[in-house]
């Protein structure tokens, strides 16, 4: 249901010169928003919060920052890129006037931590007046408004005040404020950004511009402390309001956790003490009866872990920061005050303990360089990872190497062929040696992960993320030294090429390969596909040369096109839009995967499908919660506008989807929720079995190897999140099954019903209609690149 607001008067349009404008999405083909907001209007509050207040609107922030900058010689305001929707990303750096203009020099000195950590420790011992960078991240979740409001108050204080506490903090620290890390969410009053991605789940993937900007800031400064502002947590313990990390176990084994926890726990209690010292200032009864703050590590045993590197502070910890999530209790000015007090407590503690804290931060880097990890089992960190390059399609490995470089990981390339562990590798092979400063980050990116199902009863989010396995490149670990002449890799350049006279074959080998196929189809080039998923082009080399060059793939000739190869066409794909049920857009990862594969994708809402049908589309993808087709009386107030507005619309939706399928349309369901919805719609008679929503991880999968499973093998792998499997599949073609051995679950956390799922079907296709159920998370959060081709296979398969 769309709520159209009237446009403001022309005189009020020019609110702020730094706010980029995004035009309306007009018309069905572009995909409507439920709330069509004028370019210069913003939401006053969020339906997802039980209370709202008159928070500072995003459109006012740029002007406010510029006004503060004019008043103060301590302040530097920058726009460090733009969000998914084109809004500015403001960064404010505050330091005493003697430090302004010297940031580059200070950053260069900090880089010595990675080159000669012992020398860096000696230097800080001899120079107690050095400045320490501390980074404060404002409101990564758009509906958690209090964080950025507290940041604005802190910016004003440190820019203009001259009390002794302010001067002491500025004499010892450089304050870097990422003012609103999610401007799209603040404007639209959503948890996620304009692409529907929860940015606080994106830090290992780094798919979004906002995440990339924060990673660049962290790399630039390597802050000693990183504070991430959130809300709203209350009553986790009697009269303990709000939350300050450190966390409950399990802790990721790639941390040097002893060094982190030595200071992080004390800092958390210092933040708590500063909040409690200000108790009389709070207005609400919740705060007046407050006896402390919930500190998970101190006050609980499980359920609030720091295991996956997807969260902002946890990611910052790999760069040596003492990272904390700060969850305010309420969405009001008391919540702003709580955040302000917590941050001030952290700043005072860091100032008092600066020298010892920075010494231990450097010690983490020293351990990496010296390959000395005293609290890890021998062999946990390999000596190196070897990343072979596929000559025909290097794009997957190239993406991995680019990602490592962006994350401050040193990568070298073999200048000649070499042998390790009895295996020969050619010249040009990439190597990640693990005697480097940020070895913990390198290892958490490249290792396979572990099964922690028996280690804890519950996990807060994902428990496995292996980039080699889920992005589809090889990272071969070795316990032996790699003795070969190497060159340091500073950048990776890709350039594809066409060789031969044709016909040409494009392997079904990567996301880039499928994207190339879709590019050629959209250019009117004839492309065929065989049952193994490979693509064939009968065209002149110069007709496809530009697209191939841009793809990075080496395309060669073949003797002939297989007789069974079917001609493809450029297809129009619709995906059912989850507008924010459960505060998230769970379809967004799949949407982005389809776009990266090169498909033309349109988001359609349940109401639009009910009212307009699916005419004009070739493919309909359902990826998300089954609540999208729930009757209105079963939806919460927060979810109502994303679903049906009348009970009759369910019948219309069901009839329109059935009519679409009966006329040759292709229907694809991805994940547990969509599979259950497919059963409700009568498009399958399979039994849909699911495990708990808390279960997720990497699994062994046996694929058929052709058709929808083309390019995947027996004893291959997949990823599950709220695992689903299918029984009663007598009317189906079973395309893939979970591994039949007890160890089919490779890494992650899965307790209940795991034995029941073993060996069961996980991808099926109905035999009498073009309906495919994919139980694996083929587009999860734009992360599972290796599985994206399951989507393209299902779309292209006749």
C-alpha positions as a printed Julia matrix, in Angstrom:
798×3 Matrix{Float64}:
  0.0     0.0     0.0
  1.51    3.32   -1.04
  1.26    6.41    1.12
  1.97    9.4    -1.08
  2.92   12.6     0.66
  2.32   16.06   -0.78
  5.38   17.87   -2.05
  6.69   20.72   -0.02
  6.65   24.28   -1.34
  9.41   25.11   -3.79
 10.97   27.51   -1.31
 11.69   24.64    1.05
 13.29   22.37   -1.51
 16.87   23.51   -1.21
 17.48   22.12    2.27
 21.13   21.28    1.95
 23.57   21.43   -0.91
 25.36   18.24    0.12
 22.29   16.02    0.07
 22.19   14.1    -3.2
 18.75   13.66   -4.71
 17.23   10.41   -5.86
 14.28   10.61   -8.26
 11.03    8.78   -7.76
 10.73    5.19   -8.91
  7.82    5.6   -11.27
  5.76    2.84  -12.8
  5.4    -0.89  -12.3
  8.5    -1.82  -14.28
 10.7     0.24  -11.97
  9.25   -1.25   -8.77
  7.22    0.9    -6.39
  8.12    1.73   -2.83
  5.4     1.37   -0.25
  6.11    4.87    1.03
  6.9     7.19   -1.84
  8.76    9.96   -0.08
  9.42   13.28   -1.78
 13.12   13.74   -2.5
 13.33   16.41    0.18
 11.1    14.76    2.79
 12.0    12.24    5.43
 10.2     9.91    7.78
  9.4    11.34   11.2
  9.72    7.97   12.9
  9.88    4.27   12.33
  7.04    1.8    12.49
  9.57   -0.73   13.8
 10.17    1.2    17.02
  7.6     1.22   19.8
  8.51    4.82   20.65
  9.83    7.71   18.55
 11.1    11.2    19.26
 12.02   14.37   17.39
 15.43   13.14   16.25
 17.69   15.28   14.08
 16.71   14.76   10.45
 19.42   13.75    8.05
 18.75   16.74    5.81
 19.74   19.05    8.69
 23.01   17.34    9.52
 25.21   18.68    6.71
 24.34   22.28    7.49
 24.82   21.69   11.21
 28.29   20.2    10.64
 29.35   23.06    8.37
 28.19   25.59   10.97
 30.22   23.84   13.66
 33.27   23.7    11.39
 33.07   27.5    10.84
 33.09   28.06   14.62
 36.04   25.83   15.44
 39.66   25.37   14.43
 39.58   21.81   15.79
 37.19   20.38   13.22
 37.51   18.89    9.76
 34.3    17.9     7.94
 34.44   15.63    4.89
 32.04   13.82    2.61
 33.67   10.41    2.15
 31.56    9.01   -0.67
 27.86    8.34   -0.96
 25.39    5.72    0.2
 23.51    3.21   -1.94
 20.81    5.86   -2.5
 23.34    8.62   -3.17
 23.26   10.35    0.23
 26.53   11.84    1.55
 28.63    9.96    4.09
 29.89   12.56    6.55
 33.11   12.1     8.48
 34.18   14.6    11.14
 37.71   14.54   12.56
 38.37   16.53   15.74
 41.75   17.21   17.31
 43.39   20.09   19.12
 44.58   22.86   16.78
 48.23   21.83   17.04
 47.35   18.47   15.51
 45.26   19.75   12.6
 47.2    19.41    9.35
 49.36   16.62   10.77
 46.95   13.74   10.27
 48.97   12.25    7.43
 52.11   12.24    9.54
 50.29   10.62   12.47
 48.81    7.96   10.18
 52.27    7.27    8.75
 53.67    6.84   12.26
 50.91    4.35   13.03
 51.88    2.33    9.97
 55.15    1.61   11.79
 53.11   -0.71   13.98
 52.98   -3.11   11.01
 56.57   -2.71    9.88
 58.55   -2.59   13.12
 56.24   -3.06   16.12
 59.04   -3.21   18.69
 60.37    0.11   17.48
 56.82    1.54   17.6
 56.44    0.39   21.21
 59.75    2.0    22.14
 58.71    5.23   20.44
 55.44    5.55   22.36
 57.26    4.82   25.63
 59.55    7.76   24.89
 56.84   10.11   23.56
 53.89   10.16   25.98
 52.3    13.15   24.21
 51.42   11.07   21.12
 47.84   11.16   19.86
 45.63    8.05   19.64
 42.81    7.75   17.08
 39.41    6.74   18.42
 36.55    6.09   16.01
 32.85    6.5    16.83
 30.32    5.09   14.37
 26.87    6.68   14.24
 23.67    4.68   13.69
 24.6     1.9    11.29
 20.97    0.81   11.68
 18.8     3.62   10.41
 16.01    3.18   12.98
 18.44    3.41   15.89
 18.42    7.19   15.7
 19.98    7.93   19.09
 23.53    7.05   18.05
 23.94    9.8    15.47
 22.19   12.31   17.72
 24.69   11.55   20.49
 27.52   11.85   17.95
 26.27   15.31   16.94
 26.23   16.43   20.58
 29.75   15.08   21.09
 31.0    16.82   17.93
 29.6    20.12   19.19
 31.18   19.63   22.59
 34.64   18.75   21.35
 34.53   21.47   18.71
 33.57   24.31   21.03
 34.02   23.55   24.74
 37.11   24.36   26.81
 36.49   22.53   30.09
 39.42   20.55   31.47
 37.93   17.15   30.6
 37.44   18.16   26.97
 40.97   19.55   26.77
 42.5    16.41   28.34
 40.74   14.13   25.87
 41.79   16.24   22.88
 45.35   16.46   24.19
 45.6    12.67   23.95
 43.26   11.6    21.17
 42.1    12.23   17.65
 38.35   11.68   17.39
 36.98   10.32   14.11
 33.19   10.45   13.88
 31.45    8.47   11.14
 28.42   10.66   11.71
 25.61    8.68   10.03
 26.87    5.42    8.64
 23.47    4.6     7.16
 21.88    7.8     5.82
 19.42    5.85    3.64
 18.09    4.1     6.73
 17.79    7.35    8.64
 15.9     9.04    5.81
 13.58    6.1     5.23
 13.38    5.0     8.88
 14.57    1.47    8.06
 17.2    -0.73    9.67
 18.83   -1.42    6.28
 20.28    0.78    3.55
 18.8     1.66    0.16
 19.75   -1.73   -1.28
 18.0    -3.52    1.57
 21.24   -4.73    3.16
 21.82   -4.74    6.91
 25.18   -2.97    6.96
 26.06   -4.51   10.31
 26.11   -7.91    8.62
 28.23   -6.81    5.65
 31.74   -6.44    7.04
 33.22   -9.68    5.75
 31.49   -9.27    2.37
 31.78   -5.47    2.02
 29.21   -5.36   -0.76
 27.87   -1.89    0.03
 29.41    1.58   -0.41
 28.72    2.48    3.22
 30.62   -0.58    4.46
 33.47    0.07    2.07
 33.77    3.64    3.35
 33.98    2.47    6.96
 36.59   -0.15    6.08
 38.67    2.55    4.4
 38.43    4.72    7.51
 39.47    1.85    9.75
 42.45    1.06    7.5
 43.4     4.71    7.29
 43.49    5.26   11.06
 43.76    1.79   12.65
 41.9     3.23   15.65
 42.81    2.11   19.15
 39.13    2.12   20.19
 36.07    1.61   17.99
 32.58    2.4    19.32
 29.47    1.42   17.36
 26.18    3.03   18.44
 22.96    1.01   18.43
 19.61    0.5    20.2
 17.4    -0.72   21.79
 18.19   -3.2    24.54
 16.6    -3.16   27.96
 15.81   -5.49   30.84
 18.29   -8.19   29.81
 19.14   -8.36   33.5
 17.16   -6.93   36.45
 17.45   -3.16   36.25
 20.45   -3.37   33.91
 19.56   -1.09   31.01
 21.29   -0.97   27.66
 24.19   -3.15   26.53
 27.94   -2.69   26.28
 30.19   -5.4    24.85
 32.5    -7.44   25.33
 30.54  -10.54   24.48
 29.69  -14.02   25.61
 31.53  -16.98   24.09
 32.23  -18.31   21.57
 34.93  -15.85   20.56
 36.39  -16.15   17.1
 39.66  -18.08   17.42
 41.38  -15.72   14.99
 41.46  -12.92   17.56
 44.32  -12.34   19.96
 41.5   -12.27   22.48
 43.64  -12.04   25.61
 45.03   -8.68   24.48
 41.59   -7.38   23.54
 39.79   -8.52   26.66
 42.46   -7.25   29.02
 41.29   -3.7    28.27
 37.84   -4.03   26.67
 36.18   -5.4    29.79
 37.59   -2.64   32.0
 36.57   -0.07   29.42
 33.01   -1.45   29.36
 32.75   -1.09   33.12
 34.14    2.44   32.87
 31.37    3.28   30.39
 28.81    1.76   32.75
 30.18    3.77   35.66
 29.97    7.01   33.66
 26.33    6.31   32.77
 25.47    5.54   36.38
 27.23    8.7    37.6
 24.82   10.71   35.43
 21.71    8.83   36.58
 20.02   11.91   38.03
 19.96   13.59   34.6
 17.72   10.98   32.97
 13.98   11.66   32.74
 12.35    8.25   32.36
 11.49    5.83   35.16
 13.43    3.05   33.39
 16.62    5.03   33.92
 15.79    6.28   37.4
 15.62    2.69   38.66
 18.66    1.59   36.64
 21.3    -0.32   38.62
 23.77   -0.89   35.82
 24.26   -1.88   32.19
 24.06   -5.37   30.72
 27.61   -6.46   29.85
 27.16   -9.83   28.13
 30.53  -11.28   29.11
 29.91  -10.45   32.77
 26.17  -10.98   32.98
 25.42  -13.93   30.69
 26.79  -17.22   29.39
 25.63  -17.37   25.74
 23.59  -15.66   23.05
 25.51  -12.45   22.42
 28.74  -13.59   20.81
 31.46  -11.82   18.83
 32.23  -14.84   16.65
 31.53  -13.78   13.03
 33.46  -10.86   11.46
 30.25   -9.46    9.98
 29.66   -6.88   12.72
 31.42   -3.52   12.63
 33.24   -3.61   16.0
 34.2    -7.26   15.52
 35.7    -6.43   12.14
 37.57   -3.47   13.68
 39.08   -5.82   16.27
 41.08   -7.51   13.49
 42.71   -4.13   12.89
 43.74   -3.97   16.54
 40.83   -1.91   17.9
 39.16   -2.42   21.24
 35.72   -2.72   19.67
 32.41   -2.22   21.47
 28.77   -2.32   20.44
 26.77    0.19   22.51
 23.03   -0.56   22.63
 20.96    2.23   24.18
 17.84    1.19   26.11
 15.27    3.49   24.49
 14.54    5.49   21.34
 14.29    8.94   22.93
 16.45   11.71   24.33
 17.23    9.57   27.37
 18.66    7.04   24.91
 20.76    9.8    23.36
 22.02   10.74   26.82
 22.89    7.09   27.57
 24.98    6.92   24.37
 26.67   10.24   25.11
 27.62    9.12   28.62
 28.84    5.71   27.43
 31.09    7.28   24.8
 32.45    9.83   27.26
 33.24    7.0    29.67
 35.15    5.18   26.92
 37.08    8.34   25.99
 38.09    9.07   29.58
 39.21    5.47   30.12
 41.23    5.46   26.89
 42.87    8.75   27.84
 43.86    7.44   31.28
 45.2     4.14   29.91
 46.45    5.27   26.51
 50.03    4.11   26.71
 49.32    0.61   28.01
 46.4     0.08   25.63
 48.34    1.12   22.55
 51.28   -1.02   23.6
 49.02   -4.07   23.66
 47.42   -3.08   20.35
 50.89   -3.1    18.81
 51.59   -6.43   20.52
 48.8    -7.97   18.44
 50.56   -6.92   15.25
 53.9    -8.11   16.63
 52.45  -11.58   17.2
 51.36  -11.72   13.59
 54.7   -10.57   12.2
 56.64  -12.97   14.43
 54.22  -15.84   13.74
 53.91  -16.15   17.51
 50.4   -16.8    18.81
 50.83  -17.96   22.41
 47.16  -18.67   23.09
 46.51  -20.67   19.9
 47.15  -24.34   19.29
 50.17  -25.13   17.14
 49.08  -25.36   13.53
 45.96  -23.24   13.91
 47.59  -20.56   11.78
 49.16  -22.1     8.66
 52.47  -20.78    7.36
 50.76  -19.59    4.19
 47.77  -19.88    1.89
 48.34  -20.6    -1.8
 45.77  -19.19   -4.23
 46.08  -20.8    -7.69
 44.73  -18.88  -10.68
 42.52  -20.5   -13.33
 43.96  -19.43  -16.65
 40.68  -19.4   -18.57
 38.64  -17.67  -15.87
 40.77  -15.94  -13.23
 37.95  -13.65  -12.1
 37.0   -15.49   -8.91
 40.56  -15.57   -7.59
 41.13  -12.0    -8.78
 38.13  -10.85   -6.75
 39.52  -12.63   -3.69
 42.94  -11.02   -4.05
 41.41   -7.57   -4.52
 39.37   -8.16   -1.38
 42.44   -9.18    0.61
 44.29   -6.05   -0.51
 41.33   -3.85    0.41
 41.48   -5.37    3.88
 45.15   -4.51    4.44
 46.33   -8.1     3.87
 49.71   -8.56    2.21
 49.62  -10.74   -0.93
 52.6   -11.75   -3.04
 52.85  -13.46   -6.43
 55.3   -16.18   -7.41
 57.89  -14.99   -9.94
 58.47  -18.57  -11.1
 57.01  -22.03  -10.63
 57.46  -23.73   -7.25
 56.57  -26.86   -5.3
 54.95  -27.09   -1.85
 53.75  -30.27   -0.12
 54.56  -32.24   -3.26
 52.33  -30.12   -5.5
 53.6   -27.91   -8.32
 52.3   -24.37   -8.81
 52.97  -22.16  -11.83
 54.41  -18.7   -12.04
 51.79  -16.1   -11.15
 50.26  -18.07   -8.28
 49.19  -15.82   -5.4
 50.52  -16.45   -1.89
 49.34  -15.07    1.44
 52.13  -15.57    3.96
 50.87  -15.58    7.51
 53.82  -13.88    9.2
 52.14  -10.5     8.8
 50.64   -7.9    11.11
 46.98   -8.66   10.44
 47.32  -12.44   10.32
 44.1   -12.86   12.3
 42.07  -11.07    9.63
 43.84  -12.97    6.84
 43.04  -16.27    8.51
 39.41  -15.48    9.28
 38.93  -14.57    5.61
 40.68  -17.66    4.23
 40.06  -20.54    6.63
 37.31  -23.12    6.19
 35.72  -22.44    9.57
 34.62  -24.96   12.18
 31.55  -26.73   13.52
 30.69  -25.05   16.83
 27.3   -26.73   17.29
 28.41  -28.33   20.57
 30.19  -25.26   21.88
 27.18  -23.08   22.67
 23.39  -23.41   22.81
 22.74  -20.34   20.68
 24.41  -17.95   18.26
 23.45  -14.36   17.52
 23.92  -14.65   13.74
 25.92  -16.63   11.18
 28.62  -19.02   12.31
 30.38  -19.74    8.98
 31.42  -17.47    6.12
 34.5   -19.07    4.47
 35.37  -16.95    1.44
 37.21  -19.71   -0.43
 34.22  -22.02   -0.06
 31.44  -19.48   -0.53
 33.16  -17.33   -3.16
 34.5   -20.34   -5.03
 38.28  -19.92   -5.15
 41.04  -22.21   -3.91
 43.01  -21.24   -0.78
 45.35  -24.13    0.0
 46.94  -23.94    3.42
 50.43  -25.24    4.11
 52.35  -25.86    7.3
 55.62  -25.54    5.4
 57.61  -22.52    4.28
 56.97  -21.38    0.7
 60.41  -20.83   -0.78
 60.05  -18.96   -4.04
 60.97  -15.5    -5.34
 57.88  -13.3    -5.12
 56.73   -9.81   -5.97
 54.38   -7.79   -3.79
 50.88   -7.38   -5.21
 49.58   -3.81   -5.05
 46.69   -4.1    -7.47
 45.01   -6.64   -9.72
 44.09   -5.8   -13.3
 41.71   -7.91  -15.35
 41.41   -8.01  -19.11
 39.61  -10.71  -21.01
 40.44  -11.75  -24.55
 38.95  -13.67  -27.49
 41.15  -16.18  -29.3
 40.37  -18.23  -32.38
 37.75  -17.87  -35.09
 34.78  -19.43  -33.35
 32.37  -20.75  -32.5
 33.32  -19.54  -29.03
 32.71  -21.26  -25.71
 32.12  -19.41  -22.45
 32.46  -21.76  -19.47
 29.79  -21.78  -16.79
 32.55  -21.02  -14.32
 31.8   -17.83  -12.43
 29.48  -14.91  -11.79
 31.46  -12.87  -14.33
 30.99  -15.59  -16.97
 27.2   -15.56  -16.57
 27.2   -11.77  -16.54
 29.1   -11.85  -19.85
 26.45  -14.14  -21.32
 23.65  -11.81  -20.24
 25.53   -8.82  -21.62
 25.81  -10.52  -25.02
 22.14  -11.53  -24.97
 21.14   -7.94  -24.22
 23.3    -6.83  -27.16
 21.39   -9.17  -29.45
 24.14  -11.79  -29.79
 22.92  -15.36  -30.21
 23.98  -17.61  -27.31
 23.25  -21.3   -26.7
 23.64  -23.39  -23.54
 24.33  -27.11  -23.2
 23.22  -29.48  -20.44
 26.54  -28.98  -18.65
 25.77  -25.28  -18.38
 28.45  -24.02  -20.77
 27.6   -21.33  -23.3
 28.31  -21.11  -27.04
 28.48  -18.06  -29.24
 28.41  -18.14  -33.04
 29.45  -14.58  -33.82
 32.45  -12.7   -35.11
 35.24  -12.13  -32.6
 35.03   -8.36  -33.01
 31.29   -8.48  -32.22
 31.9    -9.89  -28.74
 35.43   -8.56  -28.12
 34.58   -5.49  -26.04
 32.28   -7.39  -23.66
 34.79  -10.22  -23.26
 37.61   -7.78  -22.57
 35.59   -6.13  -19.81
 34.68   -9.51  -18.28
 38.24  -10.59  -17.52
 37.61  -14.05  -19.04
 39.68  -15.76  -21.71
 37.23  -16.97  -24.36
 38.45  -19.51  -26.89
 37.11  -21.46  -29.85
 35.5   -24.87  -29.92
 35.18  -27.25  -32.87
 31.39  -27.27  -32.84
 28.36  -26.37  -30.77
 26.8   -29.44  -29.11
 23.62  -30.59  -30.8
 21.72  -30.46  -27.51
 22.62  -26.82  -26.83
 19.44  -24.73  -26.47
 19.18  -21.15  -27.64
 18.83  -18.58  -24.87
 17.0   -15.29  -24.77
 17.31  -12.21  -22.6
 14.83  -12.82  -19.78
 12.89  -10.45  -17.56
 13.02  -11.5   -13.92
 10.65  -10.42  -11.15
 11.53  -10.92   -7.5
  9.0   -10.65   -4.69
  9.96   -7.67   -2.55
 10.18   -8.0     1.19
  9.76   -4.4     2.26
 11.09   -4.92    5.75
  9.27   -7.74    7.47
 11.04   -8.52   10.69
 13.02   -5.28   10.16
 14.88   -6.79    7.19
 14.6    -7.19    3.44
 15.52  -10.84    3.22
 15.14  -10.91   -0.57
 17.85   -8.3    -1.1
 20.83  -10.65   -1.22
 19.15  -12.73   -3.92
 18.21   -9.56   -5.81
 21.82   -8.38   -5.8
 23.04  -11.83   -6.86
 20.7   -11.76   -9.85
 21.89   -8.28  -10.78
 25.53   -9.32  -10.54
 24.73  -12.26  -12.79
 23.51   -9.67  -15.3
 19.76  -10.25  -15.24
 17.23   -7.47  -15.6
 15.49   -7.66  -12.21
 12.32   -5.9   -11.07
 11.05   -5.94   -7.49
  7.3    -6.53   -7.2
  5.26   -6.38   -4.02
  2.66   -8.97   -2.97
 -0.12   -6.43   -3.62
  1.24   -5.63   -7.09
  1.3    -9.31   -8.02
 -2.22   -9.73   -6.66
 -3.52   -6.73   -8.61
 -1.45   -6.85  -11.81
 -0.27  -10.43  -12.18
  3.11  -11.25  -13.72
  2.46  -10.39  -17.35
  5.62   -9.21  -19.06
  7.95  -11.32  -16.92
  9.6   -14.62  -17.79
 10.74  -15.61  -14.3
  9.29  -15.08  -10.82
 11.61  -15.5    -7.82
 10.33  -15.84   -4.25
 13.18  -15.41   -1.76
 12.11  -14.44    1.73
  9.67  -14.97    4.52
  6.43  -16.9     4.03
  4.71  -14.05    5.9
  4.76  -12.08    2.64
  1.66  -14.04    1.61
  0.06  -14.17    5.06
 -3.46  -12.86    5.51
 -3.62   -9.28    6.86
 -4.95  -10.28   10.28
 -1.82  -12.37   10.84
  0.61   -9.51   10.26
  1.97   -7.25   12.98
  1.42   -3.52   12.8
  5.03   -3.07   11.67
  4.62   -5.59    8.83
  1.12   -4.81    7.6
  1.99   -2.46    4.76
  4.39   -4.98    3.19
  1.78   -7.7     2.79
 -1.8    -8.05    1.58
 -4.22   -5.29    2.49
 -7.3    -7.51    2.13
 -7.86  -11.24    2.51
 -9.1   -11.47   -1.09
 -5.67  -10.44   -2.33
 -4.21  -13.78   -1.28
 -6.58  -15.57   -3.66
 -5.71  -13.14   -6.46
 -2.01  -13.59   -5.81
 -2.31  -17.38   -5.84
 -4.39  -17.39   -9.01
 -2.06  -14.97  -10.8
  1.06  -16.97   -9.91
 -0.62  -20.24  -10.91
 -1.73  -18.67  -14.19
  1.81  -17.44  -14.8
  3.24  -20.95  -14.27
  0.53  -22.65  -16.36
  1.42  -20.39  -19.3
  5.07  -21.37  -19.21
  6.41  -18.91  -16.65
  9.29  -20.03  -14.5
  8.88  -20.01  -10.71
 11.91  -20.28   -8.38
 11.72  -20.43   -4.58
 14.88  -19.84   -2.54
 15.18  -20.82    1.11
 12.93  -22.16    3.83
 10.36  -19.36    3.91
  9.84  -19.32    0.16
  9.62  -23.12    0.08
  6.86  -23.09    2.7
  5.05  -20.35    0.77
  5.27  -22.47   -2.39
  3.48  -25.28   -0.57
  0.8   -22.83    0.58
  0.35  -21.66   -3.01
 -0.23  -25.24   -4.16
  2.77  -25.26   -6.49
  4.36  -28.3    -4.84
  3.12  -31.33   -2.95
  6.49  -31.93   -1.29
  6.84  -31.96    2.47
  8.82  -28.9     3.56
 11.04  -29.69    6.54
 12.9   -26.98    8.45
 15.36  -26.75   11.3
 15.62  -23.86   13.74
 16.05  -20.28   12.6
 19.24  -20.14   14.65
 20.92  -22.85   12.54
 23.24  -21.94    9.69
 26.46  -22.99    8.06
 28.35  -24.7     5.25
 27.16  -28.17    4.23
 28.29  -30.95    1.95
 25.98  -31.3    -1.05
 25.75  -33.92   -3.77
 24.69  -32.23   -7.02
 23.53  -34.0   -10.17
 26.0   -31.94  -12.22
 23.69  -31.02  -15.11
 20.75  -28.7   -15.73
 19.98  -26.64  -12.63
 23.07  -28.17  -10.98
 25.38  -27.6   -13.96
 28.88  -26.7   -12.82
 28.49  -28.4    -9.44
 29.64  -31.9    -8.49
 29.17  -34.77   -6.11
 30.77  -34.04   -2.74
 30.46  -30.29   -3.31
 29.14  -27.71   -0.87
 26.37  -25.24   -0.11
 25.2   -22.81    2.55
 22.07  -23.03    4.73
 20.38  -20.46    6.95
 17.33  -21.86    8.72
 18.0   -25.17    6.93
 15.26  -26.67    4.75
 15.0   -30.05    3.0
 12.32  -31.82    1.03
 10.69  -35.22    1.42
  7.81  -36.78   -0.5
  9.56  -35.83   -3.73
  8.11  -38.59   -5.94
  6.78  -36.04   -8.45
 10.09  -34.18   -8.63
 13.46  -34.33  -10.23
 15.9   -34.32   -7.3
 18.74  -32.05   -8.37
 20.81  -31.96   -5.18
 20.84  -33.63   -1.78
 22.6   -32.93    1.47
 25.56  -35.22    2.12
 24.68  -38.67    3.39
 27.51  -38.95    5.92
 27.34  -37.84    9.54
 29.87  -35.1     8.87
 27.82  -33.45    6.1
 27.66  -30.29    8.24
 31.1   -28.74    7.78
 31.12  -25.43    9.64
 28.66  -23.3    11.57
 26.03  -23.94   14.23
 23.18  -26.43   13.83
 21.73  -28.38   16.77
 18.18  -29.61   16.15
 17.02  -32.0    13.38
 20.46  -32.28   11.8
 20.29  -36.09   11.68
 16.87  -35.91   10.0
 18.25  -33.69    7.23
 21.2   -35.91    6.36
 20.99  -37.21    2.78
 17.69  -35.47    2.02
 16.8   -33.51   -1.12
 17.79  -29.84   -0.99
 17.06  -28.75   -4.59
 14.09  -30.15   -6.5
 12.22  -29.37   -9.7
  8.61  -30.3   -10.3
  8.21  -32.59  -13.29
  4.85  -31.3   -14.49
  5.48  -27.55  -14.19
  8.45  -25.16  -14.21
  8.75  -24.84  -10.45
 12.14  -25.14   -8.76
 12.76  -25.18   -5.01
 16.29  -24.26   -3.92
 16.79  -25.03   -0.25
 20.31  -23.6    -0.21
 20.84  -19.87    0.36
 21.98  -19.18   -3.18
 22.12  -15.39   -2.8
 22.6   -14.92    0.92
 23.44  -11.26    1.72
 25.31  -10.94   -1.6
 27.94  -13.25   -0.06
 27.52  -16.76   -1.45
 29.03  -16.06   -4.89
 29.83  -19.71   -5.49
 26.12  -20.55   -5.32
 24.86  -17.66   -7.47
 25.02  -19.84  -10.58
 22.31  -22.07   -9.13
 20.03  -19.1    -9.78
 21.22  -18.56  -13.35
 21.06  -22.31  -14.04
 17.48  -22.43  -12.79
 16.57  -19.41  -14.92
 18.24  -20.66  -18.12
 17.22  -24.31  -17.79
 14.46  -25.15  -20.28
